[in-house]
Amino acid sequence: MNRRWVVKAGSNLIVSGGPLLLRAWMQQVDSLKRIHGIEVIWVTSGAIASAKERLWRSPIGKRIARSRHHDLAEKQALSAIGQPVIMDLYNLALQSVSLTGAQILLTYDDLVSRARRKNFVNTVEKLLALGVVPILNENDAVATEEIRFGDNDTLSARVAAAACADRLVILTDVDGVFDADPAKKKSAKLIARVERITASVLKKAGSRSASGRGTGGMLSKLLAAREAGRHGIETYLVKGDAFSVLTRLAEGHAVGTRILPSRGRR
């Protein structure tokens, strides 16, 4: 039986890494499937950040692109602009290794409603059976403040639970969880293994994305790991642009921070 991973990539990595990083990721996705028998469900951020990068080219768009605070209508419009941009990048990266991708946009209700959740799972199962890589994102173009997931870290944890994944891998722009803020304290040490996400562990995390491109930060990733752990799914927080980080994980190398589940698999 194939193993199954949910891999989540953040906005800053996608925008700063660009096509070369996405191509490297998809090469690793191909290796995971062929060599290690691991199916991958990919959760991506980056639609709004990609749209803002694109809008810098137009005088009208620059005003929105400069702002770090947007009203709901602006967020929805930016998402609608940016989503096809990042899917084009993923499709090109997948085609370079003879793979096919499929876009799935989700709202909160899609995983709360029993019928819609079942339809989502059935679609994912069929795509994986066809050898297609599902590329998921929140449907920000129609989501509202009251019902949205809040960030794609949370989305990835809930997708991992719904799809019965064995592992959640969150790609970040840092090496993992540290015992202090490495940007402020040079002696901060990487925590290789977290047995349990306690209040003290959460306290070490900041509340926002340091890059300003994403909505989450280390705190949202730890909360996502805790959510996944409730369903018996272990989580890895790893540096997304590190060399062959996904294949090294599959080979059993110690990479990033491993967060153990709080309970056995359901």
PyMOL commands that set and color helices and strands:
alter all, ss='L'
color gray80, all
select helices_A, chain A and resi 11-36+47-55+59-66+72-95+108-112+114-129+152-162+199-203+218-229+245-250
alter helices_A, ss='H'
color red, helices_A
select strands_A, chain A and resi 3-9+38-44+100-106+132-138+167-172+193-194+234-239+257-259
alter strands_A, ss='S'
color yellow, strands_A
deselect
rebuild
show_as cartoon
